């Protein structure tokens, strides 16, 4: 790696997390390339961002051929905004109708939290302990309690439910909900950053019924799980969930531009018309909207083939991962192509060793060492590339 560039990066570019020692200059399909031409199989795809692969010509051409305005003030009328919002209302579950523009996932979650408070006139929230919903003050408040070690002024009244997400956990949440002062219950339908943590159906049945009974807004965060990642267009569909609010980002543009969105029911939206407003200067930038429309239409045009492929590749990953002889007892969890391997032994040196060895051999997996390895390959990855990546993994464990 270019040492001079690394020094400048360290001096001028703020990260807040360790630098991965490779310089990427090209991306194509399921591969990244560094300055020396070395090819890496990308089993992360930007952490659930590049769902349809890098360099898809339909998306690139849509952006390249875009001849619209460079910018539009949010107060004005713009046809593609309406087209994207109408498309989201059509493909999302339940009675979600009105979309609010955001630049990414954190901002989308901020809108959701503020909408819940506007609608209920309450200020408290419940979320899943250890979850991640973004890096603003509000989003961190409903994320892992670990954030409070560094930011003591996060929002008060944010309660956390600890996994496993079963009936017992749901009853704990119900006790909090019945007090009638909770604005929103927010969670990912499948918690990606907790190693593809999958709640059971009874958990959701108790939670959704309690939210309705006690007037709490049910918020589903699909920033990571949305747009095919878990084997359905939205992971909420796996549990037949009909949320009051849903958030998106990442896969909505496939990484081709920055865009997020928050969609609500008409009932929730009415409370935001005059009493509340959310302003995003660069939310739904015209070029980003072109990328989002092209990405969603690409997925819809290839829906049957794409989701059949996801099912087949998910089974392929599961079968092969279960054959690998890891040092410690391991559990494999998969939904669609959200994949995790959790080790019984919390040996961070072991997982760090696997990550570094894989990178040396040309496979990119989890960046951060924990007792869980996560993989979010492209939904379009071919079996040959997937097999090659899994063979590299097996040689590194």
N, C-alpha and C positions, 0 to 999 in steps of 0.2 A: 504494500500500500504506500502511496505517496506520502512520505513523512512530513514534507513541507506543508502539504495540504492538510494533513492531520493536525499539525500545530496551529495552522490558521483556523481550522474548524474549532479546535479547543478554545482559542482566544476569542473568536468573533461570533460563533454560532451556538445559541443556547439549546440544550437538549434536555437536561434533567434526568438522563438515563445513560448507561454506558454505550459507547460507540462500538458497533459491530465492525470489525476491521476488514471491510471490503468496500470498494468504490464501484458503484453500479453505473453503467453508462448505456445499457440497452436492455429492453424487455421484449419478449416475444412468446406467445402461447403460455406455457407453464415454466418458462425459463427466464433467468436474469443473467446478464453478462457483465464481467468486470473489465477494468482497463486493459488487462492482459489477454482478454478474449476467453477467459475461463468461463464455462457455462455452469450455472447452478440450477438444479431442479427446485422450483419454488413451491414448497408445501405450506406456505403461509399466505401468499397472495395479498400481502399488506394487512393481514389479520382480517379476513372476511371482506376484503375490498374488491379484489380482482376476480369476482365470481365467474365471469365468462371468459377469462383469459386475457393476456396482454396482446395488444396489436390487432384487435378485431377490425377488419376493414370497414364493415358497415358503420361502426361507431366513429372510427377515425375520419371516414369520408363525410359523415354528418357534421362533424366539427370543422373539418377543412373547408367544406362547401358553405358553411353558414355565412350568410350575407346580411344579417340583421344588425340592429343597433348594438353598439359596444356596451351601453348601459341604459337602464330605464329606472327612473325614480319610482319607488314603490307605490306612490299615489296614483300613477297613471294606469291606463288599461293596456294590456299586452296579451295578445291572443295565445301564444304558446304557454303562458302561465295558466290560463284557463284550461287549455288542452291537457297539460300535465296534471292539474288538480282534478279534472274530470276523470282522467285515466286512473288516478289513484283511488278515487271514490268507487270506481267500477271494479277494481281488482282486489280491494281489501275486504276482510270479513266483517259481518255485522252491518251496522248502520252508520259507518264512518263516512262523512260527507265533505267537510270543509278542511282544506289544507292551508297551513301557515308556512311561509318560506323560511328556510334556515340555511346556513353555510355548511353545516356538518352536524354530527351526532350530539355534541355537547350543547349546541344552541337549540337543537330540536328538543332535547330533554328539558332545557330551561323553559321553553314555550309550554311544554306539557305540564310542568310543575306550576307555572304561573296560571295556566288555564284551569287547573284543578282548584287552585286557591280562589280564582275569580268566580268559578261556578258554585263552589260549596261555601264560600266565605269562611273557610277554615284555613289553618296553616300547618298542620302536622302531616307527616308521611310515614308509611311503612315500606320497607324494602328488604332485600335479602342480604344478610351479612356476607361481606367479602365480595359483593357484586361491584361492577364498574359501569357507570353511566355517563362518564365524562369528567372534565377537569375544571369546570367553573365552580364557584362557591356552592351554588345550588346543587349541581350534579354530584359534587363530592359529598355533599351532606347526605344524599341518599345512597352513596356508594359505601365502600368498606369503612368500618369504624377506624381503621388505621390512619385515614386522612386526618382525623382529629388530633393526632399526635403532633402534627405540623401546623394545622390551622385550627386554633382553638375557638375561632369565631364563626365556625360553620353554623348553618341553620339549626336552631333548637327544635325539639319535638320531632326528631327523626328516629323512629324505632326500627330495629333490625330483627329479622327472623332467621334463626340459624338452621342450616341444612342438617340432616336430609329433609327434603321438601315432601313430606308425607302428611297424613291426617293429623298427627300430633303437632307438627309445625303450623298447620293451618288453623288448628284450634287455638294456638297461642296468639296468632294474628287476629282471630275472631274476638278474643277477649279484649284486645286493644280497640278493634273496630266498634264494638258494642257501646263504647263510651260516647260515640257520636261526635267526635271532634277531629277525625282523620280526614284530611282533604283528598289524599290519593294513596293508593297502593300501587307501587311501580316495580316491575321486574321484567327480565327477559323470559320468554317462554321456555327456553333452554339456556342455561347460564354458561356462556362460552368461556369466560375467564376463570370459572371454577371447574375447569376440566370437563366441559360439556355435561354439566349437571342437569339431569333430566327429572323433573317433578313427576309424581304419579297423578293419575286423573282425579283421584279423590281429593288431592290437595287443591286442585283448581276448582272443583265443584264447591268445596267449602268456602274458599276465598271469594269466588264470584257471587255466590248467594249472599254471603255476609256483606260484601260491598254494596249490593243492591238494597239489602235490608236496612243498612245503617247510613245510606246516602253518601258513600265514598266512591270517588272516581277510580275506575280500574284502568290503569295505564300499562300497556304492553310496549316494551322497548325492543324494536326489531332492527336497531341500527346494525348489529352484527348478524342476526339470524335471518333477516329478511332477504327477499329476492333469491330464493332457491337453496340457500345454504344448508337447511335441515331437511331437504327432500320435498318440501312444499314451497309455494311462492312465499308464504309467510309461516313461520313456525307455530303461530297461534292456531293455524288450521289443524295441526296435529292433535290438538286438544279441544277443538270446536269452540274456541274462545271468541267472544264478541266484545272487545274492549270499548271503553268510552273514548279513549285516546290511544293513538299508536304513533311511534316515532320511527323515522328511517334516516339512513345516510349510507355510507360505505357502498354496498352493492347496488344502490339505486342508479349510480352512474358507472359502476364497474371500475372506478378509479380513474376514469377519463376526465373528470372535472370534479370540483368541490360543490356538493349540494346536500342539504338535509331537508327534512320535512316533518311536520307534525300534523296529523289528521285527527279530527274530532267528530263526534256526532253533532247533528244540528242543534240539539239541546244544549250541549256544552258551548258550542260556538256562539249562541245567542247571548250568553253572559259576557262575551268578549267584544261585542260590537261597539259599545260606548264606555262601559265601565273599565275596560281593559284594552290595551293595544300593545302589540309586540312589533318593534321596528328593527329590521335587519337590513343594513345598507347594501350588503352584497348577497343577501339571500335570494336564491333563484336568479343568479346572473344569467343573462340571455344565452351565453355560450354553454353554461352548465346545464341549462334547461334542454338545449339541443342534445347534449350527451345523455341526459336522463331519459328523454323521449326515445332516443335511438336504442338505448340499452334495454328499456322495458319492452319496446316493440320487438327487438331481437329475441328476447326471452319468450314472448308470447307467440311469435311466429315459429319458434322451434320448441314449443312447450312440451309436446308429447315425447319427442325424441330426447330432449334435454333431461326431463325428469325420469325417464326410463334409464338413461345413462347414469344419472346420479344414484339410482337404486342399485344398479349393477356394480358400480365402482365402490359404493359404500360396503356392499357385501364382500367385494374383493379386498378392500382394506381390512375389514374385520377378520376374514379368514386368514389372511397372511400375518396380521399382527398377533393373532392368537397362537401362531406357530413359532414365533420368535422366542428364543430362550433368553429372557432378560435375567439379570443377576438376582433380582428380587421378584417376589410374587406380584403380578400385575393384573389390573382390571382394564378391559378395553370397553370404551363407551363411544357409540356412534349413532348419529342421527343424520341421514343424508350424507353430506361430506363434511360434517363437523365431527372431528375425531379426537379422542384423547386416550392416553395410556397413563393410568395412575398406579404408582408403586406403593406397596404396603409400607416399605421402609422409606422414611423421609431423608434420604441421603443426597443432599444437594451436590456434592462433589461428583457423584455418579451421573446425575442428569446433566450437569455442566460438561462433563467429559463426553457424553453422548452428543450433545449439541455441537461442541467444538470439533469433534471427530467427523461428524456428518458434514459440517461446513467445509472442512479441509478436503473432503472427498466429493464435494459438489452437491450437497443437499441442505436446504434451508428449512429448519423446523423452529420450534419455540426459541425465542431469543433469550428469555429469562429463565434461569434455573429454579425449579421447584421440584416437588416429588411427582409432578404431572407433566407429561409431554403432550403438546397439542399440535394438531395438523389441520389446516384449512386449505386444501388444494383447490385448484380451479375446478369448477363444476364440469368443465369441458375437458379435463385432463384425460389423455388416452391411456389405455391399460398398459401399454408398453412403458410409457414414462412413469406411471404410478409404480409398476413393478420394479423398474430400475431404482427408483427412490427408496422403495421398501427393502431392496437388496442392500443398498448402501447403509440404511438404518440397521439392518441385521448384522452387518459387518462391524458396526461401531458399538454394539451393546455388551 
